[in-house]
Amino acid sequence: MMEEKQRIIQEYVPGKQITLAHIIASPQIELCEKLGIEKKEAIGIMTITPAEGAIIAADIALKTSTVKIGFLDRFSGSLVIIGNISAVDEAIHRIMNTLVRVLNFSPCPITKS
């Protein structure tokens, strides 16, 4: 007798949202080394869904201020930007503003440590 196999179809339907927006001021050198990024005054971290939103966010950040991209993952929606504190702060706020007002993303609070 043949065994009947059950098929499961999984579908990922993300909402448009920013789930994390955090600024780390004065990161320790050990943290930067573990992340594989150069030491800067600040690190900005964002997680965005759909993941392609991180590409848009990176473009906004680079056009907004003098930050550099420390990490960008178009599959998970993770974005890490680095630079001086005011540049990272400006970039995170501009990203948030554009994604929420222009693209109708749901925001999260911007946090700092």
Backbone as a printed PyTorch tensor [residue, N CA C, xyz], in Angstrom:
tensor([[[ 0.8300, -1.1580,  0.0000],
         [ 0.0000,  0.0000,  0.0000],
         [ 0.8920,  1.2440,  0.0000]],

        [[ 0.5580,  2.1920, -0.8480],
         [ 1.3370,  3.4300, -0.9270],
         [ 0.9300,  4.3770,  0.2000]],

        [[ 1.9440,  4.9590,  0.8010],
         [ 1.6960,  5.9220,  1.8750],
         [ 1.3750,  7.2850,  1.2610]],

        [[ 0.2990,  7.8760,  1.7060],
         [-0.0870,  9.1810,  1.1940],
         [ 0.7040, 10.2550,  1.9160]],

        [[ 1.3450, 11.1330,  1.1550],
         [ 2.1290, 12.2150,  1.7380],
         [ 1.3040, 13.4850,  1.7580]],

        [[ 1.4240, 14.1650,  2.8430],
         [ 0.7070, 15.4250,  2.9860],
         [ 1.6210, 16.5670,  2.5480]],

        [[ 1.1020, 17.4460,  1.7150],
         [ 1.8670, 18.6070,  1.2590],
         [ 1.4740, 19.8250,  2.0690]],

        [[ 2.4780, 20.5630,  2.4730],
         [ 2.2460, 21.8130,  3.1860],
         [ 2.8610, 22.9340,  2.3720]],

        [[ 2.0800, 23.9460,  2.1210],
         [ 2.5750, 25.1110,  1.3910],
         [ 2.6520, 26.2640,  2.3700]],

        [[ 3.8480, 26.8290,  2.5140],
         [ 4.0290, 27.9750,  3.3860],
         [ 4.1710, 29.2200,  2.5270]],

        [[ 3.5170, 30.2540,  2.9530],
         [ 3.5590, 31.5020,  2.2110],
         [ 3.9030, 32.6160,  3.1750]],

        [[ 4.8360, 33.4690,  2.7830],
         [ 5.2480, 34.5900,  3.6100],
         [ 4.6370, 35.8570,  3.0250]],

        [[ 3.7570, 36.4720,  3.7820],
         [ 3.1050, 37.7000,  3.3270],
         [ 3.3850, 38.7810,  4.3720]],

        [[ 4.4860, 39.5010,  4.2020],
         [ 4.8360, 40.5020,  5.2090],
         [ 4.0100, 41.7680,  5.0790]],

        [[ 3.8450, 42.4240,  6.1890],
         [ 3.2810, 43.7600,  6.1620],
         [ 4.4010, 44.7410,  5.9000]],

        [[ 4.0500, 45.9620,  5.6320],
         [ 5.0710, 46.9840,  5.4440],
         [ 5.3160, 47.6260,  6.8030]],

        [[ 6.4460, 47.2630,  7.4080],
         [ 6.7060, 47.7920,  8.7340],
         [ 8.1930, 47.9120,  9.0380]],

        [[ 8.4930, 48.8320,  9.9310],
         [ 9.8290, 48.9870, 10.4760],
         [ 9.7350, 48.3910, 11.8750]],

        [[10.4510, 47.2970, 12.0990],
         [10.3160, 46.6000, 13.3770],
         [11.3920, 46.9820, 14.3810]],

        [[12.4800, 47.5920, 13.9250],
         [13.5420, 48.0200, 14.8200],
         [14.2420, 49.2260, 14.2190]],

        [[14.4480, 50.2500, 15.0190],
         [15.2250, 51.4280, 14.6220],
         [15.9680, 51.8860, 15.8740]],

        [[17.2570, 51.5880, 15.9350],
         [18.0280, 51.8680, 17.1460],
         [19.3540, 52.5230, 16.7810]],

        [[19.7670, 53.4730, 17.6140],
         [21.0410, 54.1540, 17.4340],
         [21.9290, 53.8430, 18.6330]],

        [[23.1240, 53.3370, 18.3560],
         [24.1130, 53.0840, 19.4000],
         [25.1510, 54.1870, 19.3130]],

        [[25.1960, 55.0420, 20.3290],
         [26.1930, 56.1060, 20.3810],
         [27.4540, 55.5700, 21.0570]],

        [[28.5930, 55.9560, 20.5420],
         [29.9010, 55.5660, 21.1090],
         [30.0290, 54.0620, 21.3290]],

        [[29.8890, 53.2710, 20.2680],
         [30.0100, 51.8130, 20.4370],
         [31.4340, 51.4230, 20.8480]],

        [[31.5230, 50.3900, 21.6360],
         [32.8290, 49.8740, 22.0500],
         [33.5350, 49.2490, 20.8450]],

        [[34.8600, 49.3130, 20.8250],
         [35.6530, 48.7710, 19.7160],
         [35.3950, 47.2770, 19.5420]],

        [[35.1950, 46.5500, 20.6490],
         [34.9390, 45.1100, 20.5680],
         [33.6610, 44.8090, 19.7790]],

        [[32.6280, 45.6230, 19.9790],
         [31.3780, 45.4420, 19.2450],
         [31.6080, 45.6480, 17.7540]],

        [[32.3240, 46.6970, 17.4110],
         [32.6130, 46.9740, 15.9940],
         [33.4110, 45.8400, 15.3730]],

        [[34.3930, 45.3370, 16.0990],
         [35.1990, 44.2270, 15.5900],
         [34.3480, 42.9900, 15.3540]],

        [[33.4480, 42.6730, 16.2970],
         [32.5810, 41.5010, 16.1580],
         [31.6180, 41.6410, 14.9840]],

        [[31.2000, 42.8750, 14.7110],
         [30.3100, 43.1200, 13.5770],
         [31.0640, 43.2210, 12.2590]],

        [[32.3840, 43.3650, 12.3390],
         [33.1870, 43.4880, 11.1270],
         [33.0580, 44.8540, 10.4760]],

        [[32.8300, 45.8770, 11.3000],
         [32.7050, 47.2440, 10.7740],
         [33.7670, 48.1280, 11.4040]],

        [[34.0920, 49.2180, 10.7110],
         [35.0870, 50.1310, 11.2600],
         [34.4980, 50.9290, 12.4200]],

        [[35.3550, 51.3100, 13.3410],
         [34.9280, 52.0640, 14.5280],
         [34.4860, 53.4620, 14.1120]],

        [[33.2790, 53.8260, 14.4860],
         [32.7180, 55.1510, 14.2270],
         [32.0570, 55.6560, 15.4900]],

        [[31.5910, 56.8990, 15.4830],
         [30.9300, 57.4850, 16.6460],
         [29.5860, 56.8260, 16.9430]],

        [[28.9110, 56.3330, 15.9020],
         [27.5730, 55.7640, 16.1090],
         [27.2740, 54.6650, 15.1000]],

        [[26.3700, 53.7840, 15.5280],
         [25.8590, 52.7100, 14.6750],
         [24.3430, 52.8360, 14.6710]],

        [[23.7380, 52.8050, 13.4890],
         [22.2890, 52.7820, 13.3680],
         [21.8520, 51.4160, 12.8770]],

        [[20.8640, 50.8230, 13.5350],
         [20.4030, 49.4760, 13.1860],
         [18.9110, 49.5390, 12.8800]],

        [[18.5160, 48.9500, 11.7460],
         [17.1050, 48.8890, 11.3820],
         [16.7690, 47.5060, 10.8490]],

        [[15.5380, 47.0850, 11.1060],
         [14.9980, 45.8790, 10.4900],
         [13.6800, 46.2710,  9.8410]],

        [[13.5450, 45.9220,  8.5740],
         [12.4230, 46.3890,  7.7700],
         [11.8070, 45.2140,  7.0140]],

        [[10.4650, 45.1720,  6.9790],
         [ 9.7740, 44.1990,  6.1350],
         [ 8.7930, 44.9440,  5.2410]],

        [[ 8.6760, 44.5590,  3.9980],
         [ 9.4120, 43.4990,  3.3220],
         [10.8980, 43.8280,  3.2500]],

        [[11.7000, 42.7960,  3.1420],
         [13.1470, 42.9350,  3.2100],
         [13.7170, 43.9070,  2.1800]],

        [[13.0690, 44.0190,  1.0460],
         [13.5450, 44.9370,  0.0100],
         [13.4950, 46.3910,  0.4720]],

        [[12.7240, 46.6610,  1.5170],
         [12.6680, 48.0020,  2.0830],
         [14.0190, 48.4580,  2.6110]],

        [[14.8660, 47.5100,  3.0030],
         [16.2060, 47.8530,  3.4880],
         [17.0470, 48.4760,  2.3790]],

        [[16.8100, 48.0820,  1.1430],
         [17.5270, 48.6730,  0.0100],
         [17.1200, 50.1270, -0.1480]],

        [[15.8350, 50.3850, -0.0520],
         [15.3240, 51.7580, -0.1380],
         [15.8780, 52.5790,  1.0190]],

        [[15.8680, 52.0080,  2.2150],
         [16.3720, 52.7050,  3.3960],
         [17.8530, 53.0500,  3.2470]],

        [[18.6350, 52.1290,  2.7170],
         [20.0680, 52.3900,  2.5160],
         [20.2710, 53.5320,  1.5300]],

        [[19.4880, 53.5550,  0.4720],
         [19.5760, 54.6360, -0.5100],
         [19.2410, 55.9830,  0.1300]],

        [[18.1880, 56.0130,  0.9290],
         [17.8010, 57.2440,  1.6260],
         [18.9280, 57.6960,  2.5550]],

        [[19.4920, 56.7590,  3.3150],
         [20.5640, 57.0980,  4.2610],
         [21.7610, 57.7160,  3.5580]],

        [[22.1740, 57.1090,  2.4490],
         [23.3430, 57.6070,  1.7290],
         [23.0940, 58.9730,  1.0920]],

        [[21.8600, 59.2290,  0.6900],
         [21.5260, 60.5190,  0.0770],
         [21.2540, 61.6000,  1.1140]],

        [[21.0200, 61.2040,  2.3480],
         [20.6420, 62.1230,  3.4090],
         [21.8430, 62.6960,  4.1420]],

        [[22.8110, 61.8550,  4.4730],
         [23.9170, 62.3070,  5.3130],
         [25.1950, 61.5670,  4.9530]],

        [[26.2270, 61.8310,  5.7210],
         [27.5490, 61.2750,  5.4250],
         [27.7820, 59.9320,  6.1050]],

        [[26.7730, 59.0960,  6.1600],
         [26.9230, 57.7700,  6.7530],
         [27.4950, 56.8010,  5.7250]],

        [[27.9510, 55.6650,  6.2270],
         [28.3880, 54.5530,  5.3850],
         [27.5220, 53.3500,  5.7220]],

        [[27.3850, 52.4600,  4.7660],
         [26.6520, 51.2180,  5.0060],
         [27.6110, 50.2280,  5.6580]],

        [[27.2660, 49.7930,  6.8630],
         [28.0710, 48.7910,  7.5510],
         [27.6370, 47.3850,  7.1780]],

        [[26.3290, 47.2370,  6.9100],
         [25.7780, 45.9360,  6.5580],
         [24.3980, 46.1480,  5.9440]],

        [[24.0960, 45.3890,  4.9210],
         [22.7830, 45.4320,  4.2820],
         [22.4390, 44.0190,  3.8380]],

        [[21.2980, 43.5210,  4.2770],
         [20.8480, 42.1850,  3.8740],
         [19.4730, 42.3100,  3.2430]],

        [[19.4160, 42.1570,  1.9410],
         [18.1530, 42.3020,  1.2150],
         [17.2320, 41.1050,  1.3980]],

        [[17.6940, 40.0750,  2.0870],
         [16.8510, 38.9080,  2.3390],
         [16.1950, 38.9570,  3.7150]],

        [[16.8860, 39.5310,  4.7010],
         [16.3110, 39.6170,  6.0470],
         [15.7610, 41.0060,  6.3650]],

        [[16.1520, 42.0030,  5.5780],
         [15.6950, 43.3700,  5.8230],
         [16.5160, 44.1010,  6.8600]],

        [[17.7110, 43.6130,  7.1500],
         [18.5820, 44.2520,  8.1350],
         [19.4590, 45.3080,  7.4810]],

        [[19.5880, 46.4320,  8.1750],
         [20.4320, 47.5220,  7.7030],
         [21.2250, 48.0590,  8.8790]],

        [[22.5320, 48.2060,  8.6930],
         [23.4030, 48.8180,  9.6860],
         [24.1180, 49.9630,  8.9900]],

        [[24.0050, 51.1580,  9.5650],
         [24.7190, 52.3160,  9.0320],
         [25.6710, 52.8220, 10.1100]],

        [[26.7700, 53.4290,  9.6730],
         [27.7620, 53.9320, 10.6120],
         [28.1690, 55.3430, 10.2190]],

        [[28.5720, 56.1050, 11.2150],
         [29.0160, 57.4710, 10.9730],
         [29.0560, 58.2430, 12.2680]],

        [[29.1210, 59.5730, 12.1600],
         [29.0800, 60.3520, 13.3910],
         [27.6420, 60.3690, 13.9130]],

        [[27.4830, 60.7280, 15.1650],
         [26.1790, 60.6160, 15.8270],
         [25.0980, 61.4200, 15.1090]],

        [[25.3970, 62.6630, 14.7480],
         [24.3730, 63.4910, 14.1020],
         [23.9970, 62.9630, 12.7230]],

        [[24.9520, 62.4110, 11.9860],
         [24.6660, 61.8730, 10.6560],
         [23.8010, 60.6190, 10.7450]],

        [[24.1250, 59.7320, 11.6820],
         [23.3330, 58.5050, 11.8620],
         [21.9270, 58.8610, 12.3270]],

        [[21.8250, 59.7870, 13.2740],
         [20.5200, 60.2220, 13.7670],
         [19.6800, 60.8210, 12.6380]],

        [[20.2970, 61.6780, 11.8430],
         [19.5900, 62.2970, 10.7160],
         [19.1260, 61.2410,  9.7130]],

        [[19.9930, 60.2920,  9.3960],
         [19.6560, 59.2520,  8.4240],
         [18.5100, 58.3770,  8.9200]],

        [[18.5590, 57.9510, 10.1790],
         [17.4960, 57.1000, 10.7350],
         [16.1570, 57.8440, 10.7070]],

        [[16.1700, 59.1030, 11.1120],
         [14.9240, 59.8860, 11.1050],
         [14.3970, 60.1030,  9.6870]],

        [[15.2700, 60.3500,  8.7270],
         [14.8330, 60.5500,  7.3410],
         [14.2920, 59.2610,  6.7490]],

        [[14.9580, 58.1430,  7.0480],
         [14.4570, 56.8380,  6.5860],
         [13.0540, 56.6110,  7.1360]],

        [[12.9190, 56.7940,  8.4380],
         [11.6270, 56.5680,  9.0960],
         [10.5560, 57.4600,  8.4590]],

        [[10.8570, 58.7280,  8.3090],
         [ 9.9020, 59.6840,  7.7430],
         [ 9.4780, 59.2820,  6.3250]],

        [[10.4290, 58.9340,  5.4920],
         [10.1180, 58.5760,  4.0980],
         [ 9.3240, 57.2820,  4.0120]],

        [[ 9.7540, 56.2590,  4.7460],
         [ 9.0420, 54.9820,  4.6700],
         [ 7.6140, 55.1010,  5.2050]],

        [[ 7.4340, 55.8770,  6.2620],
         [ 6.1020, 56.0110,  6.8510],
         [ 5.2070, 56.9170,  6.0090]],

        [[ 5.7000, 58.0930,  5.6610],
         [ 4.8450, 59.0810,  4.9750],
         [ 4.6580, 58.8140,  3.4780]],

        [[ 5.7120, 58.3520,  2.8270],
         [ 5.6260, 58.1530,  1.3760],
         [ 5.1740, 56.7390,  1.0170]],

        [[ 5.6990, 55.7440,  1.7340],
         [ 5.4250, 54.3510,  1.3710],
         [ 4.4380, 53.6540,  2.3160]],

        [[ 3.8990, 54.3800,  3.2800],
         [ 2.8780, 53.8600,  4.1980],
         [ 3.3220, 52.6630,  5.0340]],

        [[ 4.5710, 52.6780,  5.4960],
         [ 5.0500, 51.6490,  6.4080],
         [ 4.5420, 51.9530,  7.8040]],

        [[ 4.3750, 50.9290,  8.6190],
         [ 4.0520, 51.1090, 10.0250],
         [ 5.3580, 51.3400, 10.7760]],

        [[ 5.4190, 52.3800, 11.6060],
         [ 6.6750, 52.7040, 12.2820],
         [ 6.8220, 52.0120, 13.6300]],

        [[ 8.0070, 52.0690, 14.1530],
         [ 8.3030, 51.6900, 15.5330],
         [ 9.0250, 52.8860, 16.1430]],

        [[ 9.1360, 52.9430, 17.4610],
         [ 9.8730, 54.0670, 18.0420],
         [11.3710, 53.9640, 17.7160]],

        [[11.9930, 55.1200, 17.5740],
         [13.4550, 55.1500, 17.4100],
         [14.0520, 55.1680, 18.8170]],

        [[14.8920, 54.1900, 19.1070],
         [15.4900, 54.0800, 20.4310],
         [16.9870, 54.3710, 20.3400]],

        [[17.5820, 54.7130, 21.4950],
         [19.0090, 55.0480, 21.5360],
         [19.6520, 54.4520, 22.7870]],

        [[20.9240, 54.1110, 22.6350],
         [21.7110, 53.6660, 23.7970],
         [23.1200, 54.1840, 23.6620]]])
